[in-house]
Amino acid sequence: MPERGIRFRRAAFADLAAIVDLLADDDIGATREVPGTPLDGRYLSAFEAIDKDPNQLLAVVEREADIVGCLQLTFLPGLSRTGMWRGQIESVRTAKSVRGEGLGRKMFEWAIAQCRDRGCGLVQLTTDKGRPDAMRFYEALGFEASHEGMKLKL
């Protein structure tokens, strides 16, 4: 049962500016996001693609009328592990005003439940090595650093 006053829901187009603001509101996000009005057209295109894809769930967390968190779930089909589906959690942010109140844990509990409901057998995420606090948080939730992730910027 969600905490009183907290509501999880699929993001709407009207939420996009608030989501971008959350993504930009940390040291790493500030270097790679472009908040402001009007929104950069790349965000609009990305939102449209995410919203149309049944294997994507961009979610926001509201407390009263304010968006205080966001995350993106991607449901990935795979052939390995006997055709197991995976849930990928990305772009998790909480507003500075609510950090330290346990909202992040509630967001992960909700996201993991969404993955279970979709039949996923595994939930995975990546975290920037420049976020050691996030790594400790994920480990406290039961995530294990079982693989080494790699990226190639294009």
C-alpha positions in Angstrom: 0.0 0.0 0.0 1.5 3.4 -0.9 2.3 5.8 1.8 -0.4 8.4 2.4 0.0 11.3 0.0 2.5 9.4 -2.3 1.3 8.2 -5.7 3.1 6.3 -8.4 1.9 6.7 -11.9 2.9 6.6 -15.6 4.4 9.9 -16.6 2.4 12.2 -18.8 3.8 14.7 -21.4 2.9 17.5 -18.9 5.4 15.9 -16.4 8.3 16.1 -18.8 9.8 19.4 -17.6 9.7 18.3 -14.0 11.4 15.0 -14.9 14.2 16.8 -16.7 14.6 19.1 -13.7 15.0 16.0 -11.5 17.5 14.4 -13.8 19.6 17.6 -13.9 19.5 18.1 -10.1 22.7 16.4 -9.1 26.4 16.9 -9.8 26.5 14.4 -12.7 23.1 15.2 -14.2 24.0 18.9 -14.2 26.7 18.2 -16.7 24.6 16.2 -19.1 21.0 17.4 -19.0 19.5 20.6 -20.5 16.7 21.8 -18.3 14.8 25.0 -19.1 12.0 26.3 -21.2 11.4 25.5 -23.9 12.5 22.0 -23.4 15.2 20.7 -25.8 13.4 18.8 -28.6 15.5 15.7 -27.9 13.5 15.2 -24.7 10.2 15.5 -26.6 11.3 12.9 -29.1 12.5 10.5 -26.4 9.3 10.9 -24.4 7.2 10.1 -27.5 9.3 7.0 -28.2 9.1 5.8 -24.6 5.4 6.5 -24.3 4.6 4.5 -27.4 6.7 1.4 -26.4 4.8 -1.2 -24.4 8.1 -2.4 -22.9 8.9 1.1 -21.4 7.4 2.6 -18.3 8.5 6.1 -17.4 7.0 6.7 -13.9 6.7 9.7 -11.6 6.1 9.9 -7.9 3.7 12.6 -6.7 3.3 13.9 -3.2 0.2 15.9 -3.2 0.5 18.0 -6.3 4.4 17.9 -6.6 6.5 15.5 -8.6 9.1 14.3 -6.1 10.6 11.3 -8.0 11.0 9.6 -11.3 12.3 6.4 -12.8 12.3 4.5 -16.0 11.7 0.8 -16.3 12.5 -1.2 -19.4 11.2 -4.7 -19.8 13.7 -6.7 -21.8 13.0 -10.1 -23.4 15.9 -12.4 -23.8 16.8 -15.9 -25.0 19.3 -16.6 -22.3 18.2 -18.1 -19.0 15.5 -20.0 -20.9 13.8 -16.9 -22.3 13.8 -14.9 -19.1 12.5 -11.3 -19.1 14.5 -8.7 -17.2 13.6 -5.4 -15.8 16.1 -2.6 -16.2 15.8 0.4 -13.8 17.2 3.7 -14.9 17.0 7.4 -14.4 16.0 7.2 -10.7 15.9 10.5 -9.0 14.3 12.0 -6.0 13.8 15.7 -5.3 16.3 17.2 -2.9 13.3 18.2 -0.7 12.5 14.6 0.1 15.9 12.9 0.2 16.6 11.0 3.3 12.9 10.3 3.9 12.9 6.7 2.5 11.2 7.6 -0.8 14.0 6.0 -2.8 13.4 2.6 -1.1 9.7 2.9 -1.8 10.4 3.7 -5.4 12.5 0.6 -5.7 9.9 -1.6 -4.0 7.3 -0.3 -6.4 9.6 -0.8 -9.5 10.5 -4.3 -8.4 6.8 -5.1 -8.0 6.2 -3.8 -11.5 8.9 -6.1 -12.8 7.4 -9.1 -11.0 4.0 -8.3 -12.4 5.4 -8.3 -15.9 7.0 -11.8 -15.3 10.6 -10.6 -15.0 13.0 -13.1 -13.4 15.7 -10.5 -12.8 15.9 -6.8 -12.1 19.1 -5.0 -13.1 20.5 -1.5 -13.1 23.7 0.4 -13.7 25.1 3.2 -11.6 27.7 5.7 -12.4 31.0 5.0 -10.6 30.9 8.7 -9.5 27.9 7.9 -7.3 29.3 5.8 -4.4 26.3 6.6 -2.2 23.9 5.2 -4.8 26.0 2.0 -5.0 25.7 1.5 -1.2 22.0 2.2 -1.4 21.5 -0.4 -4.2 23.5 -3.0 -2.2 21.4 -2.3 0.9 18.3 -3.1 -1.3 19.9 -6.5 -2.2 21.4 -5.7 -5.6 24.8 -7.3 -6.2 27.6 -6.0 -8.3 27.8 -9.3 -10.2 28.8 -8.0 -13.6 31.1 -5.3 -14.9 29.2 -2.9 -17.1 30.8 -1.1 -20.1 29.6 1.6 -22.4 30.7 3.1 -25.7 29.8 6.7 -26.3 28.7 7.3 -29.9 
